[in-house]
Amino acid sequence: MKPFGSFLLGFLLLGLLVSAGCTSDATVSQPAAGGARGVPVVVASATQKSVPVEVRAIGNVEAYSTVSVKAQVEGTIEKAYFTEGQEVKKGDLLFTIDARPFQATLQQLQANLARDQANLENAIAQSGRSAKLFEAGIVSQDQYDTFRTSADALRAAVQADKAGIEKAKIDLDYCTIRSPMDGRTGSLLVNPGNVTKSNDTVLVIINQISPIYVSFSVPEQSLAEIRRRMSLGGLPVLATIPQDDRPAAEGSLSFVDNMVDKNTGTIRLKATFSNPDHRLWPGQFVNTSLRLSTQANAVVVPSQAVQTGQSGFFAYVVKSDLSVELRPIVPGNQVSGETVIEKGLQAGETVVTDGQLLLFPGAKVEVKKQ
């Protein structure tokens, strides 16, 4: 009996402990259920203001002008007077070609001219004497014609010598190659010591990057409005460089292509940027924004508030009792992180910008401070 009593007493104590444990859990959980907090969210107010109407696209930076520098005479390159990637001005010396053969040719032509001029002077004098003798009947017509023809031939030879000298001087000038424009040099493509042919091998490529072009394409639906706006004045274009925190570069639309690309349904445009600080670089990709007009009194919200569902776009609107309403909306243009709401929201209404994942219509929210 004694062992059985001890066992019974232990069993009763164990039951009391289990009962106490269950009562303690229930006591803790009930306050949690009764004091449930709302879904934490970040909110913002819909505001009304004037916003630009823009067309956005990915653009590609192009050099304003590109020149492939070639030699205009055949010869050996003596020296290059620039470093690769150097900024050059129009008229700066780039290369020299061995000028000795051209100097020798020029001297030979100048000697030929002196000889022919001397012969011409003599022929003119003989022609003058023969004319008097012909009038006196001392020389025949054939002799007179011979002297006169000889003078005319030498006169033509002198003119040819002068033309040859001018050509030789030009060739001699071509031995000095200068930059045809302001720009930036590329790689040196032919090193000194190599022989180059006339108008054959590219020696260096120079790109003009100030000003500079940005080329981009927009949907053909925008073409009519773009042309109408261009007829009223210049259209501003902004170019934003990815991962560059500086303000966007400002330019203006300068070119509209003469046909729509039938494969993509887009029209190619070009904008010109002054680019004084050389931020824009040929071949670079940038985000472009073509501003067509300004929309006054537009209702805008942070773009994070605009959500997409099976029925279209919507936003969660926070009501005065801190419950949320799922509101269908019609979004418009996006500008600087904000979206224009064409329909569905009024200025002053509060929308959820973060925390939508846990929300449902009628859910209670708790507004977090940012």
C-alpha positions in Angstrom: 0.0 0.0 0.0 2.8 2.4 0.8 4.4 2.2 -2.6 1.0 2.5 -4.3 0.2 5.7 -2.2 3.5 7.3 -3.1 2.8 6.6 -6.8 -0.7 8.1 -6.5 0.6 11.2 -4.8 3.2 11.7 -7.6 0.6 11.3 -10.3 -1.6 14.0 -8.7 1.3 16.4 -8.4 2.1 15.9 -12.1 -1.4 16.6 -13.1 -1.4 19.8 -11.1 1.8 21.0 -12.8 0.4 20.3 -16.3 -2.8 22.1 -15.4 -0.8 25.1 -14.1 1.3 25.1 -17.3 -1.8 25.2 -19.6 -3.4 27.9 -17.5 -0.2 30.0 -17.8 0.0 29.7 -21.6 -3.6 30.7 -22.0 -3.1 33.7 -19.8 -0.2 34.9 -22.0 -1.8 34.3 -25.4 -5.1 36.0 -24.7 -3.6 39.5 -24.2 -1.7 39.1 -27.5 -4.8 38.2 -29.4 -6.8 41.0 -27.8 -4.0 43.6 -28.5 -3.1 42.7 -32.1 -1.3 45.5 -33.9 -1.9 46.7 -37.5 0.3 45.9 -40.4 3.3 48.3 -40.4 3.3 50.4 -43.5 4.9 53.6 -45.0 2.5 56.1 -46.4 2.6 59.3 -48.5 0.0 61.9 -49.6 -1.2 62.3 -53.1 -0.3 65.9 -54.2 -1.3 68.2 -57.0 1.2 70.0 -59.0 2.5 70.8 -62.6 4.6 68.0 -64.1 6.4 67.7 -67.4 5.0 65.4 -70.1 8.0 63.4 -71.2 9.0 60.6 -73.6 11.7 58.3 -72.1 14.1 56.1 -74.0 17.6 54.6 -73.9 20.0 56.7 -75.9 23.5 56.2 -77.4 26.1 59.0 -77.4 27.7 59.7 -80.8 30.5 62.0 -81.8 29.4 65.3 -83.3 31.9 64.8 -86.1 34.5 62.1 -86.9 37.5 62.5 -89.1 39.8 59.7 -90.3 43.2 61.3 -90.8 45.0 60.1 -93.9 48.2 61.2 -95.7 47.6 63.0 -99.0 51.0 62.1 -100.4 53.1 59.0 -100.3 56.1 59.0 -98.1 57.8 57.9 -94.8 56.2 59.2 -91.6 58.9 61.0 -89.7 57.2 61.8 -86.4 53.9 61.9 -84.5 53.4 65.1 -82.5 50.6 64.0 -80.2 49.8 61.3 -77.6 46.9 58.9 -77.9 43.7 60.3 -76.4 45.0 63.9 -76.5 42.8 66.9 -76.9 43.8 68.7 -80.1 42.7 72.0 -81.7 42.2 72.8 -85.3 45.5 73.3 -87.0 47.6 71.5 -84.4 50.5 69.5 -85.8 49.9 65.7 -85.9 52.5 64.2 -88.3 55.3 65.0 -90.6 56.3 63.0 -93.7 59.8 63.0 -95.1 59.8 66.1 -97.3 63.1 65.7 -99.1 61.8 64.1 -102.3 59.2 66.8 -102.6 61.7 69.6 -102.0 63.9 68.2 -104.7 61.0 68.0 -107.1 60.1 71.6 -106.3 63.7 72.8 -107.0 63.8 70.9 -110.3 60.5 72.5 -111.4 61.7 75.9 -110.4 64.9 75.4 -112.5 62.8 74.3 -115.5 60.8 77.4 -115.1 63.8 79.6 -115.1 65.1 77.9 -118.2 61.8 78.1 -120.1 61.4 81.8 -119.1 64.8 82.6 -120.6 64.0 80.7 -123.8 60.7 82.5 -123.9 62.2 85.9 -123.7 64.6 85.0 -126.5 61.8 83.6 -128.6 59.7 86.7 -128.1 62.7 88.9 -129.2 63.2 86.7 -132.3 59.5 86.8 -133.1 59.6 90.6 -132.9 62.6 90.9 -135.2 61.1 88.4 -137.7 57.9 90.4 -137.8 59.8 93.5 -138.9 61.8 91.5 -141.5 58.6 89.9 -142.7 57.0 93.3 -143.2 60.2 94.3 -145.1 60.0 91.2 -147.3 63.3 89.9 -146.0 61.9 86.7 -144.4 59.2 84.4 -145.7 55.9 83.7 -144.2 57.0 80.2 -143.1 60.0 81.6 -141.2 57.9 84.3 -139.5 55.3 81.7 -138.4 58.1 79.4 -137.1 59.4 82.1 -134.8 55.9 83.1 -133.6 54.9 79.5 -132.9 58.1 78.8 -131.0 57.4 81.8 -128.7 53.8 80.6 -128.2 55.0 77.1 -127.3 57.5 78.4 -124.8 54.9 80.6 -123.3 52.7 77.5 -122.7 55.7 75.7 -121.3 56.2 78.5 -118.8 52.6 78.3 -117.7 52.9 74.5 -117.3 56.1 75.0 -115.2 54.3 77.4 -112.9 51.4 74.9 -112.5 53.8 72.2 -111.7 55.5 74.3 -109.1 52.2 75.1 -107.5 51.4 71.4 -107.3 54.8 70.6 -105.9 54.3 73.3 -103.2 51.0 71.7 -102.3 52.6 68.3 -102.1 55.3 69.7 -99.9 52.6 71.3 -97.6 50.9 67.9 -97.4 54.1 66.5 -95.7 52.9 68.4 -92.6 49.6 66.9 -91.4 47.5 69.1 -89.1 44.3 68.5 -87.2 41.3 69.5 -89.3 39.1 70.2 -86.2 38.9 70.5 -82.5 38.6 67.0 -81.0 40.1 64.1 -79.2 42.6 61.7 -80.8 42.2 57.9 -80.7 44.8 55.3 -81.0 47.9 55.9 -83.1 47.3 53.5 -86.1 50.6 54.0 -88.0 53.9 54.4 -86.2 56.7 56.7 -87.4 59.1 54.9 -89.8 56.3 53.3 -91.8 55.6 54.3 -95.4 52.1 55.5 -96.1 50.3 55.9 -99.4 48.2 58.8 -100.6 44.7 58.6 -99.2 45.1 55.0 -98.2 45.9 54.2 -94.6 44.1 55.8 -91.7 46.8 57.3 -89.4 44.5 58.4 -86.5 40.8 59.0 -85.9 39.6 62.2 -84.2 36.2 62.6 -82.6 34.6 65.9 -81.9 32.9 65.5 -78.5 32.0 69.1 -77.7 29.3 69.5 -78.8 28.1 65.9 -79.0 25.0 64.0 -80.2 22.7 61.6 -78.3 20.7 59.3 -80.6 17.5 57.6 -79.4 14.3 56.1 -80.7 10.7 56.8 -79.6 7.4 55.2 -80.6 5.9 56.4 -83.8 2.8 57.5 -81.9 4.8 60.4 -80.5 5.9 61.6 -83.9 3.0 63.9 -84.6 3.3 65.7 -81.2 7.0 66.0 -81.5 6.8 67.6 -84.9 4.1 70.0 -83.7 6.2 71.0 -80.7 9.3 71.4 -82.8 7.5 73.8 -85.1 6.7 76.0 -82.1 10.3 76.0 -80.8 13.1 73.8 -79.5 12.3 70.7 -77.4 14.5 70.1 -74.4 16.2 66.7 -73.9 17.8 65.5 -70.7 20.4 62.7 -70.6 21.1 60.9 -67.3 24.2 58.8 -67.0 23.6 55.5 -65.1 25.4 55.4 -61.7 26.2 59.1 -62.0 24.7 61.2 -59.2 25.2 64.5 -60.9 22.2 66.4 -62.5 21.2 65.3 -65.9 22.9 66.9 -68.9 20.7 69.3 -70.8 20.4 69.5 -74.6 17.9 70.1 -77.3 16.3 68.0 -80.1 18.1 68.7 -83.4 17.2 65.9 -85.7 14.1 63.7 -86.6 14.8 60.9 -89.1 12.9 61.0 -92.4 11.2 57.6 -91.9 9.8 55.3 -89.3 11.5 51.9 -88.8 8.9 49.5 -90.0 10.4 46.6 -88.0 10.3 48.3 -84.6 7.6 51.0 -85.1 10.0 53.7 -83.8 11.4 56.9 -85.1 15.1 57.9 -84.6 15.9 61.2 -83.1 19.1 63.1 -82.2 19.7 65.7 -79.5 22.7 68.0 -79.4 24.5 68.7 -76.1 27.2 71.3 -75.5 29.1 68.8 -73.3 31.7 71.3 -72.0 32.8 68.9 -69.2 33.0 65.9 -71.5 30.6 63.9 -69.3 29.0 62.4 -72.4 31.3 60.0 -74.2 30.9 58.4 -77.7 29.5 55.0 -77.5 28.0 55.5 -74.0 24.4 54.5 -73.2 22.3 57.1 -71.3 18.7 57.5 -70.2 17.1 60.2 -72.2 13.9 62.2 -71.5 12.3 64.3 -74.2 10.0 66.9 -72.7 7.0 67.7 -74.8 4.9 69.9 -72.5 3.8 70.5 -68.9 0.6 69.0 -67.4 -0.9 71.5 -64.9 -2.7 70.5 -61.7 -1.8 66.8 -62.0 -2.3 64.4 -59.1 0.9 62.6 -58.4 2.0 59.9 -55.9 5.3 58.1 -55.3 5.7 55.4 -57.9 6.1 52.8 -55.2 2.4 53.3 -54.4 1.3 52.0 -57.8 0.6 48.2 -57.7 -0.4 45.8 -60.4 -3.0 43.1 -59.9 -5.1 40.8 -62.1 -7.6 43.5 -62.7 -5.0 46.2 -63.5 -3.4 49.0 -61.5 -4.4 49.8 -58.0 -3.2 51.5 -54.8 -4.0 51.0 -51.1 -5.7 54.1 -49.7 -5.5 54.6 -45.9 -8.8 55.8 -44.5 -9.4 57.8 -41.3 -9.9 54.7 -39.2 -6.5 53.3 -40.3 -8.0 50.6 -42.5 -7.1 50.3 -46.1 -9.1 50.4 -49.3 -8.0 48.8 -52.5 -8.6 51.6 -55.1 -8.3 50.9 -58.9 -6.3 53.7 -60.6 -5.2 54.8 -64.0 -1.5 55.8 -63.9 0.1 58.2 -66.4 3.6 59.5 -66.9 6.4 58.8 -64.5 8.6 61.8 -63.6 11.5 61.7 -61.1 10.2 58.8 -59.0 6.6 60.0 -59.1 3.6 58.8 -61.1 0.8 60.9 -62.4 -2.6 59.4 -61.5 -5.1 60.2 -64.3 -8.0 58.6 -62.5 -8.8 57.0 -59.1 -7.2 59.4 -56.6 -7.7 62.8 -55.3 -5.1 65.2 -53.9 -4.7 64.9 -50.1 -5.5 61.2 -50.0 -3.0 58.9 -48.2 -1.6 55.9 -50.0 0.7 53.1 -48.9 4.1 53.2 -50.4 5.7 50.2 -48.6 4.3 47.2 -46.9 1.6 46.3 -49.4 2.5 42.6 -49.4 0.6 41.9 -46.1 -2.4 44.1 -46.9 -5.9 43.2 -48.0 -9.0 45.3 -48.3 -10.2 46.4 -44.8 -6.9 45.5 -43.1 -5.8 47.7 -40.2 -2.4 49.5 -40.6 0.2 51.1 -38.4 2.0 54.0 -40.0 5.8 53.8 -39.6 7.9 56.9 -39.5 10.6 57.1 -42.2 
